């Protein structure tokens, strides 16, 4: 069973996303919504990773180093300025999209494995990732004109 690969991938991706939200919130303190929601989304991601921990342990015997090879190091640290804000939001969106897709994969595997406990976690957590994506897309739309048309 290869479910362990994706459970580990999700735990890592969610943990990286939490740290990225914190970095962006700390860097862009002049953006009150981003500072506040970035910290809240980071806490949500921490909760998601903690909720996955028992399943990573349960299925972990089948894991190898593969998830380390699967992930990308998209976020390299927060940037400053208007264009930096847009690029940070862009990175957060791509990272959250990875998490959303992996939730879908785990959901399907949970159905295949008939693991009701895992499905309960997926159902409880994947909606939060979807909400983050909606907010990030809206925030990108808001930041893009200022960053790309108006000079810093």
Number of C-alpha atoms within 10 A of each C-alpha: 10 13 19 22 21 20 25 25 22 26 23 17 22 27 20 21 25 26 20 25 26 23 21 23 23 17 20 22 12 10 12 11 13 23 19 14 16 24 21 16 21 22 17 18 26 18 15 23 22 15 17 20 14 12 18 23 14 11 16 17 11 13 18 12 9 13 19 12 8 10 14 11 8 12 18 10 12 20 16 13 12 19 17 16 23 23 20 25 23 17 20 25 21 17 23 24 16 20 23 22 14 19 23 15 15 21 20 14 18 18 12 9 13 11 13 11 10 20 19 12 16 20 13 12 20 19 13 16 22 15 13 21 19 12 14 20 16 11 18 18 12 12 17 17 12 14 18 12 8 9 8 9
